[in-house]
Amino acid sequence: MNCPSCWRPIEFEEKYSKVLSCPYCNSILEFWWSELTKIWEQSEFIEFPTIFKVWKEVEWKWKKVYVKWQLRYEYDGWFFDKFFVIIDWKEYFIEEDDWNSKLLIDWKWQKSSYTIMNKPVWENITLWWIEIFVQETGLFKLISIKWFVNNILIPWKEYEYLDWIVNWKMIYIEKEIASDKIRILKEVK
């Protein structure tokens, strides 16, 4: 198939892909009824120095890592990337911010109207009947996608986030502002 915007050929697995980005012109495309339709145009994807490249296998922390796609987020005028990767046949995210990278695993999705931005930073609170230490709260925005194959995340959506520590483990909450969907990610050591 060809991109309807730049007409370059695009390879993807039709049975798994609903929304994807053109690797040439950065258009966001929807695959529906055997056709590709442009539904969004993202800003230019500026490559930052990283060992993680989409569709490539790299060695990271003595493991073979295959990178499937990349998400770019903006917060307070800065950027960070999340790479969706396969390690030993399991799916993870690697979050990279200023050359610091951490391995995250989806712990669970849930619905909640709970507000997380107003929590006191550097204090202990009780959240969902668990005693936690709040490390950071803030707001970030998904601004760019490189070869994304999921129809849940769409560029320019905003998310609240809360980073917390419980039992000496880092946990991350991402709440989509326009809905009550909360995603909880756990850092893997």
Secondary structure, 3 states (H helix, E strand, C coil): CECCCCCCECCCCCCCCCEEECCCCCEEEEEECCEEEEEEECCCCCCCCCCCCCCCEEEECCEEEEEEEEEEEEECCEEEEEEEEEECCEEEEEEEECCEEEEEEEEEEEECCCCCCCCCCCCEEEECCEEEEEEEEEEEEEEEEECCCCCCCCCCCEEEEEEEEECCEEEEEEEECCCCEEEEEEEEC
